[in-house]
Amino acid sequence: MADAVNKLGHRIGARGGRTRTAILDALRTLLAERHMGEIRIADLAQAAAISAPTFYTYFDTLDEALLALCEEVASDWQGLAHHLEADWSGGQGLTHARALIMDMLALWARHGAIIRVEQMMADRGAPAFVEARVSRLRRLHLALERRIAQAAHAGLHPEGYDPRLASYEVANIAESAAASFNLLKRADSDRAIIDTTAHILVRLITGR
């Protein structure tokens, strides 16, 4: 839990922790059903089975509660980097790229509604959400940059292929495939989408 005390300065014990969790769970559910702009504190309080004043014991605004959810998503997102930190020699890169896509799909199934709002707010320039997005993607970007730089140093990427910028583009492709997976399924099989995306990632990362 990010805060050890509530807005009244009281330590958050077991009961307070359950209340805070209920608020965040309710917000997560509402985000899957409605646009962020359609959610009111009263709606959230009702969904969490608390009073509106109780909400303000833990959060000043809906945005603050949403940022708490973003922190949870960022924590889950960090594990994606281990796919880039594995051995990509031989034909193993494709195996790891597939695993990366599979894990990202699972994360989108769990957190997609939150990530979409995070992206929207970050695109609008809201500083806290810009930082939330950067925090969520930082480890993945760094792992991609290192892997791409290794290939560049080996002469496998063309001159002018910047590893840092490429890491952003590759992450965007993977995230876009996960975000649009259900739409893509209308025309292609799960296996085709995963394999095609994995091949694209391998080419962009390794130059092979």
N, C-alpha and C positions, 0 to 999 in steps of 0.2 A: 504494500500500500504506500502510495507516494507520501501521504500526510499522516503523521502519527497522532495529530490532534484535529478536532473538527473546527468549524468556524467560530465556535464559542470559546475556543482555547482548551477544551476538555480532551483528555486522552480518549482515543477511539478504542474501546474494549471489544469483547467478542460480540455483544449485542449491537453496538454501533457499527462494527464491521459487517454484520449481516444486513443491517439497514442500508449501508452504503452499497453493498453488493446488490441488494434488491433494486436500488435506484438505477445502477448501471445495467443490470440485466433487463430492466423494464425499458430503458432507453435503447438498448440494443434491439429489443423486439420491436419497438415503435419505429426505429429507423428502417427496419426491413419492410414496414407496412406503409410508411408515409414519408413525404419530403420533410427535411429538417425544419423548414419554415412553417410547417403545419403542426408542429409539436409544441404544446404549451406546457408550462410547469404543472398546471392542473391536470393535464392528460397524463403526464409522467407520474405525478403523485398518485393518481387513481390506479394506474397500471402497477405501481410498486406497492400498493396498499398502505400508503402513508399519507400524512397531511402535507399540504403545500409548505407550511412553515418548517416541517421536518426536512424537506429537501434543502432549504437554505441553511440548515445546520451543517450540511456537508459540502454544498456547492453554492457559489454566488450566482452562477448563470448556467444555462443549458450548454453553452460553449465549454465551460469549465468541466462539466460532466463528460462531454464528448471528448475533450482532450485526455481525460482519464482513460476512456476506452481506447483512444489512439495509443496511449502508452502500453496498454495490454497487447494491442496488435503488434506494435513495434517489437515487443519482447518475443512474441511468437515468430516474427519475421526473421530474427537474427539467425535462426538455424539454417536458412537457405544458403548462407555463405559456405557451409561445409561442403556442399557439392562442388564448389569451385576450388576448394582447398585440398580436394582428393587428387589421386593420380590420374591425369588425363592422357597418359602415354598410350601408344597403340590405338586400339579402338575403344578405349574406356571412356573417352570424352563423350561419345554419344550416349552411353549408359548413364553417365552422371547428368548430362543435359536432360534426358528423359526424366530422371528422378527429380531434378530441379523443377521441371514443369509440373510433375505430379504433385509435389509438395506445395507448389504455388497454387495449383487448382484447389487443393484441400484448404489452404488458408483463405482463398477467395470465397469458397463455399461457407466458411465460418465467419469471415470478417468483411465480406464484400461491401455490405451496406455502410459500414463505418469508413472503409477506405474511400469509397466514392465521395462521402461528405468531406473527408479530410482533403481529398484532391480538389474538390470544388472550392473549399475555403482557402486552400493554398493558392489556387489559381487566381483568386480574388485579391491575393496579397496580404491575407491576415497573418501577421508575423508568427503567432503561436502555432498556427497550422502549417506554415512553411517549415518551421523548425521541427514539428512533429513528423512531417513527410521526410525531411532530411535525415532525422534520427532513425526512422524506420528503414530507410534504404542505405544508410551509410556503410554498414558492414558488407552488404551485397555489392555495392558499387566498388568498394576497395578491393574485394576479392576478384571481381571481374577485371578491374584495372590491372591488378598484378598478373592475372592469367593472360590478358591481352598483351601486356608489355613483354612478357616472356616470349610470346610468339613474334612480336615485332622485333625484338633483339635477335631472334633467330632468322630474321629476314622473311618471315612468312606473311607479313602484312605490307602493303605498299607504302611508299613514302608519303607522309602527311596524314597517315591513319593514327590519330591521337588516342592513346589508350584510355585516358580519362574521359574524353567525350564519348568514345565508343562504349565505355562501360555504362553511361547513362542511356544510350540508345538501345543497347542490348537488354538492359533491365526494363526499359519501356516496352520493348517487343514482347518479352516474357509476360509482363504484367498485363499488357493489352490482350494477349492470347487468353490469359486466365479470365480477364474481365468479360470478354466476349465469347467465352467457351460455349455457353448455351445457345447463342445465336449461330455460331459456327456449326454446331451439331445439327442444325436444320438441313445442312447440305453435305456434311461429311461425318465420318465415323469418329468416335473418340480416339481410336488408334491413329487414324490418319492425321488428326489435328496435333496430337502429341508428338508423333514421329516427325511431321513436317516442321513443327516449331523447334524441335530438338536439333534437326539438321541445320536449320537456319542459325541457331545459336552456336553450334559447333563451328560453322564456317566463319561467323563473325568474330568468335573468340579466338580460335586457333589458326585461322587462315587456311585451313585444310578442307 
